[in-house]
Amino acid sequence: MSPESHVRKDPRPPLTSWAFPLLGVVFFGVVTALGLGKTFSGAPADIAVAVALIPILFGAVFAAVYHAEVIAHRTGEPYGTLVLTIAVTVMEVALIASALLGDQSNPALARDTIFAVIMIVVNGLAGLCILLGGLRHREQSFRITGANAYLAVLIALASLSLVLPNYTTTAPGGAYSASQLGYVAVATLAIYLSFLYTQTVRNREYFAVVIADDEVADKAHRPSARTTLISFALLVAALLAVILLSKTFTAAVEFSLDRLGAPDALAGVFIALLILLPEFTAAVKAARADKLQKSLNLALGSACATIGLTIPAVAILSIVYGAKLELGLGEKDTVILLVTIAVALLTFGTGRTNILYGMIHIVLFATYAFLILAP
């Protein structure tokens, strides 16, 4: 057997990983050339654009996450986590900015999206992972130190960005003044960067995952420099596609909600689901494989990154362009947030979970979703 036969080649990337980013850029060019996608009026052409847009945008998001993970595998930690985090944040900020700075701006979209991410992750995703893992393995364990770190960051970031604006007096209506917004952006970023340093450098053992034997070989084989370079180019293309299509997507969502008479908060839910869907599938798969720690790293880590990086980004946009930004939650949502935090502290306070905790979090998520439709 020749030496070359022992060399493990990089797996071929799936067709969707390069087709959707390129298709997204081409689709944007065609729609722009035809003068479509800026506003939606219910015409057949608008409906056709919206129907074609959804799968292309979702495909571009999944492609971006795929290529970010390839690069992360090559670079290793802590840079791998940073690459994936930045990629997801760029997509989220693009979608929020398109509504914040549009002709018909939605100043509450950032708040609705961030709150939706917290509810989806802490109640929906974590609850589903705990429930499915408990049904299959009775009890599952995780590292309390890591869970406590996630919750400490989430509580601080959620309080600064979603609760405190209701109790300041300089700016009315659950908003910060420019100076307050600047301070909160710096404070939020400082907390998240400290967490990122703790997670990837200083105390990595807090978040360590026990790796199965069949995964060791995969982790030992790093993608080649050529594969990494191709993934970097396609990652840029995927992010570009998401950025270019973000305005059309938010316009289509807002038009659909208006025609259906649905609450505006659903726009934030749709954006959160779009961004979290790749992490959602990976976290559920890990929980079913009795790797709850990996599920928590994916789920709670994405929530921390969403607030820690999105708030500074939208704060800069608001200050530079003078866009109005409403961050304070209403009384109903504040109560749900506080109950979620209290239950999460109990859920992740012992290092072991069962189906009861999972069901409680899922009911809390269902309550959040129900109250959007029936406030």
Secondary structure, DSSP 8 states (H G I E B T S, - for coil): --GGGGS-------HHHHHHHHHHHHHHHHHHHTT-SSS--S-HHHHHHHHHHHHHHHHHHHHHHHHHHHHHHHH-TTHHHHHHHHHHHHHHHHHHHHHHSSTT--TTHHHHHHHHHHIIIIIIIHHHHHHHHHHHHS-EE--HHHHHHHHHHHHHHHIIIIIGGGG-SSSSSS---HHHHHHHHHHHHHHHHHHHHIIIIITGGGG-----HHHHHHHHS---HHHHHHHHHHHHHHHHHHHHHHHHHHHHHHHHHHHHT--THHHHHHHHHHHHHHHHHHHHHHHHTT-HHHHHHHHHHHHHHHHHHHHHHHHHHHHHH---------HHHHHHHHHHHHHHHHHTSSSEE-HHHHHHHHHHHHHHHHHHH--
